[in-house]
Amino acid sequence: MIDFILAGLSAGLLAFLTLFIISFVTLGLITGVIHLVTLVYRSLVFGKTATYEEQAA
């Protein structure tokens, strides 16, 4: 009986850690996409990117 409980706890912990790591990867990807969209939007609207303005200053 204890073997089943330990197996269930280990499987649950492994699943939790896996999903926890996947959530951070997903958040990182979403943040990167938003950053790229923001850069493209700024370059289309203002005609210059933020890095160009920093170099010109």
Buried (B, 14 or more C-beta within 10 A) or exposed (E): EEEEEEEEEEEEEEEEEEEEEEEEEEEEEEEEEEEEEEEEEBBEEEEEEEEEEEEEE
